[in-house]
């Protein structure tokens, strides 16, 4: 098998709200702009029809047929057990078989997470994979996890999220010694709930560059490089941030058009506003990496546009080259006193849609 084939990104082309149009558009753009190789997974006839709308001569893009689609209302377990020829499952199988380096999906996030776990399995020692998301900050970017994969967590899970986040920040984001913080309702050790207090005590015993509790306002200040929380809290943070960015843009536009003075002033600062809009646009970040599985999976927003898919493919390719999974295993070994399960029971999975 050629190196080029191994480094293809498999895209679930049928899962998103606007599939397969935006998936095909995004894949073609990724191939053209970044020189990447993509395999579109889904209904061959529909994908061929979409590809005919583009000039793809010279682009490394092909199709892998899958006859089934996982809908947004399908349960994660049913998607894995009953829809064996679904586009999202086949995308992960291409990764498992070495025919792709990563899988990208804008479909049902619970099914994507479950498919990744079922097909690629978890990294040894990791109980629950986590969905991580990059947030823009005053200092650059901060990784927040979990943002929706696990609703109910134990301290051990959050410790493992911290380890995976630190490794991702180090090897995929290029941060030499990532600062890790635990999201709470205050900076003092006495704050938080039972989950955060126990997790805080465990994290202080690890080899991580752990900075203790941080508050919600510290995320966008860039106080730390990695923010750890359970998926329930993390999903609220994610949705609140998306809503705030959208509302702020609309409020600003409303104020600008109120007077001719504001409109004239806008002409002088339009470039700054455009740059700000780009910073807070989720499409610039593409998707959220699924950390903790033996391979690379990228989960995109269901309503992703072509630009988001294009960037998700690029980030997935870069993630695949970083070797994060191997480094997670090494970091777990360093901190095995706080990362081993002691009851001998398999984990239960509570998946939340993002």
C-alpha positions in Angstrom: 0.0 0.0 0.0 1.4 3.4 -1.0 2.1 6.2 1.5 -0.4 8.4 -0.4 -3.2 5.8 0.2 -2.3 5.5 3.9 -2.6 9.3 4.3 -6.0 9.7 2.7 -8.8 11.2 4.8 -12.0 9.2 4.8 -15.1 11.5 4.9 -18.5 10.4 5.9 -20.2 12.1 3.0 -23.8 11.3 4.0 -24.1 12.3 7.7 -24.4 16.1 7.9 -27.5 18.2 7.7 -26.6 19.3 4.1 -25.0 16.0 2.9 -23.6 15.2 0.5 -23.3 18.6 -1.1 -21.1 20.3 1.6 -19.0 17.2 2.1 -18.2 17.0 -1.6 -17.6 20.7 -1.8 -15.4 20.7 1.2 -13.4 17.6 0.1 -12.8 19.1 -3.3 -11.6 22.3 -1.7 -9.3 20.4 0.7 -7.7 18.5 -2.2 -7.3 21.6 -4.3 -6.1 24.0 -1.7 -4.0 21.7 0.6 -3.0 19.0 -1.9 -4.6 16.3 0.3 -6.1 13.0 -0.7 -9.7 12.2 0.2 -12.0 9.2 0.1 -15.7 10.1 0.1 -17.8 7.4 1.8 -21.5 7.0 0.9 -23.9 6.4 -1.9 -21.8 6.1 -5.0 -24.4 7.4 -7.5 -25.2 10.5 -5.4 -21.5 11.3 -4.8 -20.6 10.8 -8.4 -23.4 13.2 -9.4 -22.1 15.8 -6.9 -18.5 15.4 -8.1 -19.6 16.0 -11.7 -20.4 19.6 -10.6 -16.7 20.2 -10.0 -13.5 20.1 -12.0 -11.6 17.3 -10.2 -9.0 16.5 -12.8 -5.7 15.9 -11.1 -7.2 15.8 -7.6 -6.7 12.7 -5.4 -10.3 12.0 -4.6 -12.2 8.7 -4.8 -15.4 7.1 -3.6 -16.1 4.2 -1.3 -19.6 2.9 -1.5 -21.8 2.6 1.6 -25.4 1.8 1.3 -26.7 3.0 4.7 -26.9 6.4 6.4 -27.1 7.1 10.2 -29.7 9.7 10.9 -29.6 12.4 13.6 -32.3 10.6 15.5 -30.8 7.1 15.4 -29.4 5.9 18.7 -25.6 5.4 18.9 -26.0 1.7 19.8 -28.4 1.0 17.0 -26.2 2.8 14.5 -23.3 0.5 15.3 -25.2 -2.8 15.6 -27.9 -2.5 12.9 -26.4 -0.3 10.2 -23.2 -2.2 9.5 -22.9 -0.6 6.0 -23.3 3.0 7.2 -21.1 5.6 5.8 -19.7 6.6 9.2 -18.8 3.1 10.2 -17.2 2.4 6.8 -15.1 5.5 7.1 -13.7 4.3 10.4 -13.1 0.8 8.9 -11.0 2.4 6.2 -8.8 3.8 9.0 -8.7 0.5 10.7 -7.7 -1.3 7.5 -4.9 1.3 6.8 -6.6 2.7 3.8 -7.1 6.1 5.4 -5.3 8.0 8.1 -8.4 9.6 9.6 -12.2 9.7 9.5 -14.3 12.9 9.4 -18.0 13.1 10.0 -20.6 15.8 10.4 -23.3 13.3 11.1 -24.8 12.0 14.4 -22.1 12.7 16.9 -23.1 9.9 19.2 -23.0 7.4 16.4 -19.7 8.8 15.2 -18.2 8.4 18.7 -19.6 4.9 19.1 -18.4 3.9 15.6 -15.0 5.1 16.4 -14.9 3.2 19.7 -16.4 0.0 18.2 -14.2 -0.1 15.1 -10.9 1.4 16.3 -11.2 0.5 20.0 -10.0 2.6 22.9 -6.4 3.3 23.7 -5.3 0.8 26.4 -6.0 2.3 29.8 -8.5 4.9 28.5 -12.0 4.3 29.9 -13.9 6.9 27.9 -12.9 8.8 24.8 -13.5 12.6 24.9 -14.6 15.2 22.3 -12.2 18.1 22.3 -12.8 21.6 20.9 -10.4 24.5 20.2 -11.6 27.9 21.4 -10.2 31.2 20.3 -8.5 33.2 23.1 -6.7 36.4 23.7 -3.4 34.4 23.6 -4.2 32.1 20.7 -6.2 28.9 21.2 -7.3 26.7 24.2 -8.4 23.1 24.0 -11.6 22.3 26.0 -12.6 18.7 26.7 -15.0 17.0 27.1 -17.6 19.0 25.1 -20.3 16.4 24.8 -19.1 12.9 24.7 -19.7 11.9 28.3 -22.6 13.3 30.4 -21.7 11.7 33.7 -18.1 11.4 34.7 -16.0 10.2 37.6 -12.7 11.8 38.7 -10.7 9.1 36.9 -12.4 10.1 33.6 -11.5 13.8 34.0 -7.9 12.9 34.9 -7.7 10.9 31.7 -9.2 13.8 29.8 -6.5 16.0 31.2 -3.8 13.6 30.1 -5.2 13.3 26.6 -5.7 17.0 26.3 -2.1 17.7 27.4 -0.7 15.3 24.9 -2.8 16.7 22.1 -1.8 20.3 23.0 1.9 19.2 23.0 2.1 17.1 19.9 -0.8 18.4 17.7 -0.7 22.1 18.7 3.0 22.4 19.3 2.9 23.7 22.9 6.1 22.7 24.7 4.6 22.5 28.2 0.9 22.9 28.1 -0.9 24.4 31.1 -3.9 22.4 32.3 -6.8 23.7 34.3 -9.9 22.2 35.8 -13.1 24.2 35.1 -14.9 25.1 38.3 -17.0 27.9 39.9 -14.0 29.5 41.7 -10.2 29.3 41.9 -10.0 28.2 45.5 -9.5 24.5 46.3 -12.6 24.7 48.5 -14.8 25.5 45.6 -16.4 23.1 43.1 -18.5 20.0 43.7 -17.5 16.5 44.8 -16.4 15.6 41.3 -14.1 18.6 40.8 -12.6 18.5 44.3 -11.7 14.8 43.9 -10.3 15.4 40.4 -8.4 18.4 41.6 -6.6 16.3 44.3 -5.8 13.6 41.7 -4.5 16.0 39.1 -2.1 17.5 41.6 -0.4 14.1 41.9 0.2 13.8 38.1 3.2 14.8 36.1 1.1 17.3 34.2 1.7 21.1 34.3 -1.5 21.4 36.3 -2.6 24.9 37.3 -5.6 24.1 39.5 -9.1 25.4 39.1 -10.0 28.0 36.5 -13.3 29.8 36.0 -15.4 30.1 32.8 -14.1 33.6 32.1 -10.5 32.3 32.1 -11.1 30.2 28.9 -11.2 33.1 26.5 -8.4 34.9 28.4 -6.2 32.0 27.5 -5.2 31.4 31.1 -4.4 27.8 30.3 -3.9 25.7 27.2 -6.1 22.8 28.2 -9.4 23.1 30.1 -10.9 19.9 31.6 -14.6 19.4 32.4 -17.3 16.7 32.1 -19.3 16.5 28.9 -22.4 18.0 30.3 -20.7 21.2 31.4 -18.5 21.2 28.3 -21.4 21.1 25.9 -23.1 24.0 27.7 -19.8 26.0 27.4 -19.6 25.1 23.7 -23.2 26.0 22.8 -23.1 29.2 24.9 -20.0 30.3 23.1 -21.5 29.6 19.7 -24.6 31.5 20.6 -22.7 34.4 22.1 -20.5 34.8 19.1 -23.5 34.8 16.8 -25.5 37.2 18.9 -22.6 39.6 19.4 -22.2 39.8 15.6 -25.9 40.5 15.1 -26.0 43.1 17.9 -23.0 44.9 16.5 -24.5 45.0 13.0 -27.7 46.3 14.4 -25.9 49.2 16.2 -23.8 50.0 13.1 -26.9 50.6 10.8 -28.6 52.8 13.3 -26.9 56.0 12.1 -25.0 57.3 9.1 -22.0 58.2 11.4 -21.7 54.6 12.5 -21.9 53.4 8.9 -19.1 55.7 7.9 -17.0 54.7 10.9 -17.5 51.0 10.0 -15.9 51.7 6.6 -12.6 52.5 8.4 -12.6 49.4 10.7 -14.2 46.9 8.4 -11.0 45.0 8.0 -10.8 44.5 11.8 -14.4 43.3 12.0 -13.7 40.8 9.2 -10.7 39.5 11.0 -12.7 39.2 14.2 -15.5 37.3 12.5 -12.9 34.9 11.1 -11.5 34.3 14.6 -14.8 33.3 16.1 -16.2 31.4 13.1 -16.5 27.7 14.0 -15.9 26.8 10.4 -12.3 28.0 10.7 -11.7 25.2 13.3 -13.3 22.5 11.2 -14.2 19.9 13.7 -13.5 18.4 17.2 -11.0 15.6 17.5 -12.2 12.4 19.2 -9.4 11.7 21.7 -8.9 8.2 23.3 -9.4 5.9 20.3 -6.8 4.0 18.5 -6.8 6.2 15.4 -8.0 9.6 14.3 -11.6 10.7 14.2 -12.9 14.2 13.7 -16.5 15.2 14.7 -18.0 18.2 12.9 -21.0 20.3 13.6 -24.1 18.9 12.0 -24.7 22.1 10.2 -21.2 22.4 8.9 -20.6 24.3 5.7 -18.1 23.4 3.0 -15.4 25.6 4.6 -15.8 23.7 7.9 -15.5 20.3 6.2 -12.5 21.5 4.3 -10.7 22.6 7.5 -11.8 19.5 9.3 -10.1 17.4 6.7 -6.9 19.5 7.0 -6.9 19.3 10.8 -7.6 15.5 10.7 -4.6 15.0 8.4 -2.4 17.1 10.6 -3.6 15.2 13.7 -2.9 11.9 12.1 0.8 13.0 11.5 1.2 14.0 15.2 1.1 10.5 16.6 -1.1 11.6 19.6 -2.5 8.1 20.3 1.0 6.6 20.9 2.0 9.5 23.1 -1.2 9.2 25.2 -0.2 5.6 26.0 3.2 6.9 27.2 1.7 9.6 29.3 -0.7 7.1 30.9 2.2 5.0 31.9 3.9 8.0 33.6 0.7 8.5 35.6 -0.5 4.9 36.1 -1.2 5.5 39.8 -4.1 7.8 39.0 -5.2 6.4 35.7 -6.0 2.7 36.5 -9.5 1.5 37.1 -9.8 -0.5 40.3 -13.1 -2.3 40.1 -12.3 -4.4 37.0 -15.6 -3.5 35.3 -16.0 -2.3 31.8 -17.0 1.4 31.5 -20.6 2.4 30.7 -21.0 4.9 27.9 -23.4 7.9 28.1 -23.2 9.7 24.8 -24.4 13.3 24.3 -25.1 14.9 21.0 -23.2 18.0 20.0 
